[in-house]
Amino acid sequence: MGMGSNPKPNGVQYPNIHRNSRNRTRAPENDTRYVIDIDIGGTYTDAIVSHGGGAAYFKTDTTPSDLSQCFEDALQKGAVQQGFSNTGLFLRKILVIRLSTSLSTNTLLERKGERVGLLLTEGRSAEYLACFHTPRNEGHILFPDMVEEVGKPLPDEEIREKAYLLLTRGITAMVVCLDGSADFPKGEDRVKTVIGQYFPKHSIGSVPVLLSSQVSRDEDYFKRINTALLNAYVHAALSRQVSGIEDFLRDEGFAHPLLIVHTNGGSARSAKSTAIQTLSSGAAAGIYGSQRLSSFYHKSHVVIADVGGTSTEIGLNQYDRIAYAMPSHVGDLPLDILSPVYSTLGIGGGSIARINQEGNVHFGFESVGAFPGPACYNLGGTEPTLTDAYLILGYFDENYFLGGQKRIHKHWARKVVQKKIADPLGIAVEEAALAIKNKAVEIIGNRIRRVISVEGGSPSEFSLFAVGGGGGCIGSDLMDYAGLREVCVFRQGSVFGAYGSSGMDIMHQYKKRMNVVWKKNDATSAQIVRALNKAILALQRHAEKDMLGEGFSPQEIRFETELELKSLSAERTYRLILPSPFLWPESAFFPLTGDMPAEKKIRITGVVLNARGDIPHAAPTPQPDGGSRKILKKGARRVYVAPGTFEDIPIYSWDGFSASRLVTGPALMESSETTLWLPEGKTISFDEYGSGIIKKL
């Protein structure tokens, strides 16, 4: 089930430019080709324009009502930067456009999705509703009266009657999720056919009918319901926006398909993408990008905090291996998706701060988004946000926000924070701003410590990759609060989702659930290996059909196989990447390696096959500048550094630092996309790539 409107292409070809493969080639110098990665967030749209000679980073405002507008704005800005007179000419030189978006995540966090009705197998709804815990204990996602049952053998009249009941209750999307044997997809198809006969698409009151088999084949019935439910909840909003972007590209004559970034680390055409696959896709892309950088900088323990305008996503990798929450969850809902985003918090620059019943600052689940935005934007915002607090504290220059793209106003920020936070608490407005920031640090810091604890590590071992537009303002404080070793910041950190997707290929992922116990040196091991290889071969045949539609022959596909494993001695799950697509030789499969336990037996719960096709993307590491930069001090600004204390803090240009230059805090570093706050007692040193490491004195 795809989201977009473009027809399926035949024989799509992607010419080489910095291919991530064994044979790298470049486009001729006189015929530069471009690769564009765009990450549309709730507040800002980030973009990276890559070509043979380097990359350019920039941000534009997100236009929530019509994402095609901010998408077009990003392309126009890229065209101007690269010397093109209009977007159409620029698009003729573009080979690949990859799109990630937080729209699905934000729709879920802000409870702005569809009113979904569920059609389940008879006798299962009460059990499901009893164990259904909607994220944050809110009832918006699913109401009990939005669930109906159909009995076996699926009589037409009963299907019609139950669908009619759901329609009369005001649903805007319907999900069919049947329990039973391996042929449940056929049953779901039949239910959809019957509904279509009685309530055709052109009739008044008809709604989209989505099948669980289109997004999950998991044998866990309730996990499959959750996955299908959330997919339907965000599907319509995402589908409308992606279709609008594709219409724009088609009208402008773009010759290649738009690629949608998936949470699992790949990308695909919209026709081969589902809404649930885009959940936190921008942040997920950033976490995959962090894996490249942790390897490049030889960091063995890394926790990533991607602080955006609407949310903060947290990921973790150790020894170049990403830690996956298995299964992935939204709130208390387990899902049949693989995501490197270990945790998502509704904390970002646009998050609204309020006073709770106990008289303390806290954050609700709402964000002001790009419009009206924080009060300091002077676009009608009436609620205090984290961005307003940063401005009051002195972190931002009113005239140089986003490199001067946007004029912000401390007066309006102070007015709102004074009224909503400072006056109710009886404190100064600067103290209220500091309380807002400290609450964000507490929430994010506690979650970082929890994630590290679950994975069995110590915070003092971990480097924090503080990324996203808000990562630089809060990274040093998170290091102190969570007890981390150091903070790493990157020149491309403010557009980290786009940076991560710039290294992605076409990828489709396939799963087969298993339930076998591997016993070391057991006589049944050869039989298990044969069964696993048979399952892998079947997945490969399925993948070859899908990848042919993406323009790749079987010979051009790279297969990667992983096993999902579960420890029998501890409730831990693991993923084992096999050295080859199939298991051979049989005697070399175990003992296990890496961070998995050396056990005599372990349960194999699933086989995961990734089918990849190489497409152009940016080089995997940032480009050095040869150490040509020279330090540039821009002046000083009055900053509220501690309760009751103001100081005049030096301001530096981030792009002005030469390699190995050491600066001691307090200090501020500004770039055209973000700001970095370095408190007292910290030092930062930059390298020739524009990356910096913050340490304690």
LINGIKA-V978690 format. One line per field, one symbol per residue. ss: DSSP state (H for helix, E for strand, C for the rest). burial: I if it has 24 or more other ideal C-beta (glycine too) atoms within 12 Angstrom, else O. A space follows every 50 residues. Layout:
ss->???
burial->???
This chain:
ss->CCCCCCCCCCCCCCCCCCECCCCCCCCCCCCCCEEEEEEECCCEEEEEEE ECCEEEEEEEECCCCCHHHHHHHHHHHHHHHCCCCCHHHHHHCEEEEEEE ECHHHHHHHCCCCCCEEEEEECCCHHHHHHHCCCHHHCCCCCCHHHEEEE CCCCCHHHHHHHHHHHHHCCCCEEEEECCCCCCHHHHHHHHHHHHHHHCC CCCCCCCEEEEHHHCCCCCCHHHHHHHHHHHHHHHHHHHHHHHHHHHHHH HCCCCCCCEEECCCCCEEEHHHCCHHHHCCHHHHHHHHHHHHHHHHCCCC EEEEEEECCCCEEEEEEECCEECCCCCEEECCEEECCCCCCCEEECCCCC EEEEECCCCCEEEEEEECCCCCCCHHHCCCCCCCEHHHHHHHHCCCCCCC EHHHCECCCHHHHHHHHHHHHHHHHCCCHHHHHHHHHHHHHHHHHHHHHH HHHHCCCCHHHCEEEEECCCHHHHHHHHHHHHCCCEEEECCCHHHHHHHH HCCCCEEEEEEEEEEEEEECCCCCHHHHHHHHHHHHHHHHHHHHHHHHHC CCCHHHCEEEEEEEEEECCCCCEEEEECCCCCCCCHHHCCCCCCCCCCCC EEEEEEEEEEEEECCECCCCCCCCCCCCCCCCEEEEEEEEEECCEEEEEE EEEHHHCCCCCEEECCEEEECCCCEEEECCCEEEEECCCCCEEEEEC
burial->IIIIOIOOIOOIOIIIIIIIOOOOOOIOOOOIIIIIIIIIIIIIIIIIII IIOIIIIIIIIIIIOOIIIIIIIIIIIIIOIIOOOOIOOIIOIIIIIIII IIIIIIIIIIIIIIIIIIIIIOOIIOOIIOOIOIIOOOOOIIOOOIIIII IOOIOOOOIIOIIIOIIOOOIIIIIIIIIIOOOIOOIIOIIIOIIIOIIO OOOOOOIIIIIIIIIIIIOIIIIIIIIIIIIIIIIIIIIIIIIIIIOIIO OIOIOIIIIIIIIIIIIIIIIIIIIIIIIIIIIIIIIIIIIIIIOIIOIO IIIIIIIIIIIIIIIIIIOOIIIIIIIIIIIOIIIIIIIIIIIIIIIIII IIIIIOOOOOIIIIIIIIIIIIIIIIIIOOIOIIIIIIIIIIIIIIIIOI IIIOOIOIIIOIIIIIIIOIIIOOIOOOIIIIIIIIIIIIIIIIIIIIIO IIOOIOIOIOOIIIIIIIIIIIIIIIIIIIIIOIIIIIIIIIIIIIIIII IIIIIIIIIIIIIIOIOIOOOOOOIOOIIOOIIOIIOOIIOOIIOIIIII IIOOOIIIIIIIIIIIIOOOOIIIIIIIOOIIIOOOOOIIOIOOIIOOOO IIIIIIIIIIIIIIIIIIIIIIOOOOOOIOIOOOOOIOIIIOOOOOOOII IIIIIOIIOOIOIOIIIIIIIIIIIIIIIOOIIIIIIOIIIIIIIOO
